[in-house]
Amino acid sequence: MKNYAIILFLILSFKNFAQSDPKTAFQKSRYELALSYYKKSDFKTALDLFSIASKIKPENEIGKESTKKVDSLKTILRKNYMHEVIGVWKLAGDKPVWASTAENSAEKEADEMIEISDNKIVFYEINRKTKIKIVQRTEDLVYYNKDAGDALFSEIILSDGTIWNCILSESSDVLHVINVAKKQGNEIEKVTSNNLELFYVKMN
C-alpha cells in the first residue's frame, strides 16, 4: 500500500510539472526524439529537431546541449555535402534542368561554369569554339549562420552580401541555388518573392 502511494505521488507530481511547464516537456520530447534520429545516423532530421529544442528554452541545460549538437551536426553535414559538390559545374539556366530548351542553349557562345573546392568558388566562362577559359571572379566559400541554433547548413554568403541556399539533387548531379537574402552592414534583408534561382549540372 505504501509503495502504491509513492507511485501515485510520483505520477501526480510529474503530471503537475508537465502541466505547469509544458514548454520544458515539449523541449525534452524534441531533444529525445532528436537523439533517436542521431543514433540512426539520420543527421538532417536530428538537426531539425535539435534546432527546435535549442530555441524553446535556450538558457536551460537541454537548450544548451541542443545548441552544441546543432553545431556539431552542421560540421558533419557540411563535410558530407562538400564531398558531393566539389568539382566543376555548368550553368543550365534559371529553370529546372528538365525544363531547359536545347534552342536556348545552342544560342550561347560560351558556357558559364563554376569550380568548387573545399574553400573557394571560381566563376568562369569557356568559349565553345576556342575553348578559352576566362575567369570572372573567385569567392571564398563562406557558410552563413543566422544564429547558433539555426538548422540551415548549406547556405553560403558571397562577397556582395547575397545569401544563397544550395540544394543538391538526390542523384548529386544537379545543384539548385536560390538567393534567399542579402546582408547589408548588420542588416539582413530576406528575399521572399521572385527569388533568383540557378541550376547547375555536374561535369566532373
C-alpha positions in Angstrom: 0.0 0.0 0.0 2.9 2.3 0.9 4.6 1.6 -2.5 1.3 2.3 -4.3 1.0 5.7 -2.6 4.6 6.6 -3.6 4.0 5.7 -7.2 0.7 7.6 -7.3 2.5 10.6 -5.8 5.2 10.5 -8.4 2.7 10.2 -11.3 0.7 13.1 -10.0 3.9 15.2 -9.4 5.1 14.5 -13.0 1.6 15.4 -14.4 1.5 18.6 -12.4 5.0 19.5 -13.6 4.2 18.8 -17.2 1.0 20.9 -16.9 2.9 23.8 -15.2 5.7 23.8 -17.7 4.6 22.4 -21.0 7.3 24.1 -22.9 10.0 22.2 -21.0 8.1 18.9 -21.5 7.9 19.6 -25.3 11.5 20.6 -25.4 12.5 17.4 -23.7 10.4 15.3 -26.1 12.1 17.1 -29.2 15.5 16.5 -27.7 14.9 12.8 -27.0 13.4 12.3 -30.5 16.5 14.1 -32.0 18.8 11.7 -30.1 16.9 8.7 -31.6 17.4 10.0 -35.1 21.0 10.9 -34.4 21.7 7.3 -33.3 20.1 6.1 -36.6 22.5 8.5 -38.5 19.6 10.5 -39.8 21.5 13.7 -39.2 19.3 16.1 -41.2 16.2 15.1 -39.2 18.2 15.2 -35.9 19.5 18.6 -36.8 16.0 20.0 -37.3 14.8 18.5 -34.0 17.8 19.7 -32.0 17.3 23.2 -33.6 13.7 23.3 -32.3 14.7 22.1 -28.8 17.5 24.7 -28.7 15.1 27.6 -29.3 12.3 26.6 -26.9 14.4 27.4 -23.8 18.0 28.2 -24.9 19.0 29.0 -21.3 18.4 25.6 -19.7 20.7 22.5 -19.9 18.7 20.9 -22.7 18.7 24.1 -24.7 22.5 24.5 -24.3 23.2 20.8 -25.2 20.9 21.1 -28.2 22.8 24.1 -29.5 26.1 22.1 -29.2 24.5 19.2 -31.1 23.3 21.6 -33.8 26.9 23.0 -34.2 28.4 19.5 -34.4 25.8 18.2 -36.9 26.3 21.2 -39.2 30.0 20.3 -39.3 29.2 16.6 -40.2 26.6 17.5 -42.8 28.8 20.1 -44.4 31.6 17.7 -44.7 29.3 15.2 -46.4 27.9 17.9 -48.6 31.3 19.1 -49.7 32.2 15.6 -50.7 29.4 15.7 -53.3 29.7 19.3 -54.6 33.5 19.6 -55.1 34.1 19.7 -58.8 33.1 21.6 -62.0 29.5 22.6 -62.7 27.9 24.1 -65.8 25.1 26.6 -65.6 22.0 25.1 -67.1 19.8 28.2 -66.6 17.2 29.6 -64.2 14.7 26.8 -64.7 14.9 23.1 -63.7 17.2 21.1 -66.0 14.3 19.1 -67.4 12.7 22.4 -68.5 15.8 23.8 -70.2 15.5 24.1 -74.0 18.2 23.0 -76.5 17.4 26.0 -78.6 18.3 28.5 -75.9 21.5 26.5 -75.1 22.6 26.5 -78.7 22.5 30.3 -79.0 25.2 30.7 -76.3 28.8 31.4 -77.4 30.2 30.5 -74.0 29.3 28.2 -71.1 29.1 29.7 -67.7 30.9 27.4 -65.2 31.8 27.2 -61.5 34.5 25.2 -59.9 34.0 24.4 -56.3 36.8 23.4 -53.9 36.7 22.9 -50.2 37.3 26.7 -49.6 36.8 28.5 -52.9 34.3 29.0 -55.7 35.7 30.1 -59.1 33.3 31.6 -61.6 34.4 31.4 -65.2 33.4 31.1 -68.9 34.6 28.7 -71.6 34.2 29.8 -75.2 32.6 27.0 -77.1 34.7 27.5 -80.2 38.1 28.5 -78.9 37.8 26.6 -75.6 39.5 29.7 -73.9 38.8 29.9 -70.2 38.1 33.4 -68.8 37.9 33.7 -65.0 35.2 36.1 -63.9 35.8 36.1 -60.2 36.9 34.0 -57.2 34.9 33.8 -54.0 35.8 32.4 -50.6 33.4 29.6 -49.7 31.8 31.0 -46.5 28.8 29.4 -44.8 26.2 31.7 -43.5 24.9 31.1 -40.0 21.8 33.0 -39.0 22.2 32.0 -35.3 23.7 29.3 -33.1 20.5 27.1 -33.2 19.8 27.6 -36.9 19.1 24.3 -38.7 20.3 25.5 -42.1 23.7 24.1 -43.0 24.0 24.7 -46.8 23.6 28.5 -47.0 26.6 30.4 -48.3 27.3 34.2 -48.4 29.2 35.8 -51.2 31.3 39.0 -51.1 28.5 41.1 -52.4 26.4 40.1 -49.4 24.0 37.8 -51.3 23.0 34.7 -49.4 22.3 31.5 -51.3 20.6 28.3 -50.2 22.2 25.4 -52.0 20.2 22.3 -52.7 21.8 19.1 -54.1 19.6 16.7 -56.0 19.3 13.1 -54.7 21.4 11.9 -57.6 24.1 14.6 -56.7 24.3 15.8 -60.3 22.2 18.9 -60.1 22.9 21.9 -57.9 20.0 24.3 -57.3 20.9 27.6 -55.8 18.3 30.2 -54.5 19.0 33.8 -53.5 17.2 33.9 -50.1 18.6 37.1 -48.6 21.2 39.9 -48.7 23.4 41.2 -45.9 24.0 45.0 -45.8 26.1 46.0 -42.9 24.5 44.4 -39.9 21.1 44.1 -41.5 19.7 41.1 -43.3 17.1 41.7 -45.9 15.2 38.5 -46.8 14.1 37.8 -50.4 10.5 36.5 -50.1 9.3 36.7 -53.7 10.8 36.5 -57.2 13.9 34.8 -55.8 16.7 34.4 -58.3 17.2 30.7 -58.9 20.0 29.0 -60.9 20.6 25.4 -61.8 24.0 23.8 -62.4 24.8 20.3 -63.8 27.9 18.5 -62.7 30.6 18.0 -65.3 33.2 16.1 -63.2 
